[in-house]
């Protein structure tokens, strides 16, 4: 069973931003898919188990952006 969580990331303005966030979040253990919507700032992460929000926040920070909100679906 997989877990899907949508995170709101602020500060992304271009394709490079999308690539940076996708790359860093993909490095988190258990992550199987990352989809970034530049227009909305939504980052949809699919993982084997629920992720620690602080791990995601650290990855987004490493990419140079800010995690603003989280929604689990």
Secondary structure as GFF3:
##gff-version 3
##sequence-region A 1 73
A	DSSP	beta_strand	3	10	.	.	.	ID=ss1
A	DSSP	alpha_helix	15	26	.	.	.	ID=ss2
A	DSSP	beta_strand	31	37	.	.	.	ID=ss3
A	DSSP	beta_strand	42	47	.	.	.	ID=ss4
A	DSSP	alpha_helix	53	63	.	.	.	ID=ss5
A	DSSP	beta_strand	66	72	.	.	.	ID=ss6
###
